[in-house]
Amino acid sequence: MNRWFLLSWIFACGCSRDAEIYDEPETFVPPPMPTQRETPSVPNLDLEDFPACSARPEGDCRGVNDFPCAFTDHARDVIEACFLSTDCRADGWVSVELGDDGCLSDIGMESLEAAFAECLREALGPIQCPCGASEYSVFLGVENEACRDDSGPPG
């Protein structure tokens, strides 16, 4: 009896294997993002036309309680709205910056599109965000001529 027990114990321990099972990583390589360049400031922003920062109303850039600053979300929405309202003509890198006081301090554009810059100024200039110094940059593409028509095929 001990002999069978000993043989079964040796068989059980001697045949154990460790399987290293893991998921193979996907071989997809995303296309390269364009390298962010220094975006020159838009000339003649005239941010002094707005009231003092402390007198400006709070904009839609407030986040949840633990993260009160949601400037990047708001800036993304404003940039998209301005891009569409100016017939998608802006291109290259665009950046918007808040100063330490939470008010717009600069707009940078790699390729100046005056109507787009004015739209950003009018949307972000008269508000204050509950944030410190922040920056949001986005690449809008190259050689944009007009918005794409997504209405579907004719007929």
C-alpha positions as CSV (number, residue, x, y, z in Angstrom):
1,M,0.0,0.0,0.0
2,N,2.8,2.4,0.8
3,R,4.4,1.5,-2.5
4,W,1.3,2.6,-4.4
5,F,1.0,5.8,-2.4
6,L,4.7,6.6,-3.0
7,L,4.4,5.9,-6.7
8,S,1.2,8.1,-7.0
9,W,2.9,10.9,-5.1
10,I,6.0,10.8,-7.3
11,F,3.8,10.7,-10.4
12,A,1.7,13.7,-9.2
13,C,4.7,15.8,-8.3
14,G,6.9,14.7,-11.2
15,C,4.3,15.6,-13.8
16,S,3.5,19.1,-12.8
17,R,4.1,21.8,-15.3
18,D,3.9,25.6,-15.3
19,A,2.1,27.0,-18.3
20,E,3.1,30.5,-19.3
21,I,-0.1,31.6,-21.0
22,Y,-0.4,35.2,-22.1
23,D,-2.0,37.3,-24.8
24,E,0.2,38.1,-27.7
25,P,0.4,41.9,-28.2
26,E,-1.2,43.2,-31.2
27,T,1.1,44.1,-34.0
28,F,-0.9,47.2,-35.0
29,V,1.3,50.3,-35.0
30,P,-0.7,53.5,-35.0
31,P,0.2,56.2,-37.5
32,P,2.7,58.7,-36.2
33,M,1.3,61.9,-34.8
34,P,2.8,65.1,-36.1
35,T,5.4,66.6,-33.9
36,Q,4.0,69.5,-31.9
37,R,5.6,72.7,-32.9
38,E,5.9,76.0,-31.2
39,T,2.7,77.9,-32.0
40,P,3.3,81.6,-32.4
41,S,1.0,83.9,-30.6
42,V,-1.9,85.4,-32.6
43,P,-1.1,89.1,-33.0
44,N,-3.5,91.8,-31.8
45,L,-5.5,89.6,-29.5
46,D,-6.6,92.7,-27.5
47,L,-7.4,90.7,-24.3
48,E,-7.4,94.1,-22.4
49,D,-10.9,94.7,-23.9
50,F,-12.3,92.3,-21.4
51,P,-13.0,93.1,-17.7
52,A,-10.5,92.3,-15.1
53,C,-10.1,88.5,-14.6
54,S,-11.6,88.5,-11.1
55,A,-14.7,90.3,-12.5
56,R,-15.4,87.7,-15.3
57,P,-18.0,85.1,-14.8
58,E,-17.0,81.5,-14.5
59,G,-17.2,79.6,-17.8
60,D,-18.2,76.0,-18.5
61,C,-14.7,74.8,-17.5
62,R,-15.6,73.5,-14.0
63,G,-15.2,69.8,-13.4
64,V,-16.3,67.6,-10.6
65,N,-15.6,68.2,-7.0
66,D,-12.3,66.4,-6.8
67,F,-11.1,67.9,-10.1
68,P,-12.5,71.4,-10.3
69,C,-10.5,72.4,-13.4
70,A,-11.8,70.9,-16.7
71,F,-10.2,73.4,-19.0
72,T,-9.0,70.9,-21.5
73,D,-12.5,69.5,-22.0
74,H,-13.9,73.0,-22.4
75,A,-11.1,74.1,-24.7
76,R,-11.6,71.0,-26.9
77,D,-15.3,71.8,-27.2
78,V,-14.7,75.5,-28.0
79,I,-12.0,74.7,-30.6
80,E,-14.3,72.2,-32.3
81,A,-17.2,74.7,-32.3
82,C,-15.0,77.4,-33.7
83,F,-13.5,75.1,-36.3
84,L,-17.0,74.2,-37.5
85,S,-18.3,77.7,-37.4
86,T,-15.5,79.0,-39.6
87,D,-16.1,76.3,-42.2
88,C,-13.2,74.1,-41.1
89,R,-10.6,76.4,-42.6
90,A,-8.0,76.5,-39.8
91,D,-5.2,74.0,-39.9
92,G,-1.9,73.1,-38.2
93,W,-1.3,73.3,-34.4
94,V,-3.6,75.5,-32.2
95,S,-3.0,76.2,-28.6
96,V,-5.0,78.1,-26.0
97,E,-3.4,79.1,-22.6
98,L,-4.7,80.3,-19.3
99,G,-2.7,82.4,-17.0
100,D,-2.3,81.8,-13.3
101,D,-5.5,83.7,-12.7
102,G,-7.6,81.3,-14.8
103,C,-8.2,83.7,-17.7
104,L,-7.2,83.5,-21.3
105,S,-3.6,84.6,-21.7
106,D,-2.7,83.5,-25.2
107,I,-3.8,81.9,-28.4
108,G,-1.2,80.3,-30.6
109,M,-1.6,79.2,-34.2
110,E,0.8,77.6,-36.5
111,S,-1.1,78.9,-39.5
112,L,-3.1,82.0,-38.7
113,E,-6.8,81.9,-39.6
114,A,-8.2,85.3,-38.4
115,A,-11.9,84.3,-38.1
116,F,-11.0,81.1,-36.1
117,A,-8.7,83.1,-33.8
118,E,-11.5,85.7,-33.2
119,C,-14.0,82.9,-32.5
120,L,-11.6,81.5,-29.8
121,R,-11.1,84.9,-28.4
122,E,-14.8,85.7,-28.1
123,A,-15.6,82.3,-26.6
124,L,-12.7,82.1,-24.0
125,G,-11.8,85.8,-23.4
126,P,-14.8,86.9,-21.3
127,I,-14.8,83.9,-18.9
128,Q,-12.7,82.7,-16.0
129,C,-11.9,79.1,-15.2
130,P,-11.2,77.7,-11.7
131,C,-7.8,76.7,-12.8
132,G,-4.2,77.8,-12.6
133,A,-1.9,78.1,-15.6
134,S,-3.0,75.6,-18.2
135,E,-2.5,74.9,-21.9
136,Y,-4.4,72.9,-24.4
137,S,-3.0,72.1,-27.9
138,V,-4.5,70.3,-30.8
139,F,-3.6,69.5,-34.3
140,L,-6.3,70.4,-36.8
141,G,-4.8,68.8,-39.9
142,V,-3.2,70.3,-43.0
143,E,-4.5,72.3,-45.9
144,N,-8.1,72.4,-44.7
145,E,-10.3,74.1,-47.3
146,A,-13.8,73.4,-46.0
147,C,-15.9,71.1,-43.8
148,R,-16.5,67.6,-45.1
149,D,-20.0,66.9,-46.2
150,D,-21.2,63.9,-44.2
151,S,-24.8,64.0,-45.5
152,G,-24.3,60.7,-47.3
153,P,-24.5,59.9,-50.9
154,P,-26.8,61.8,-53.2
155,G,-30.1,60.2,-54.1
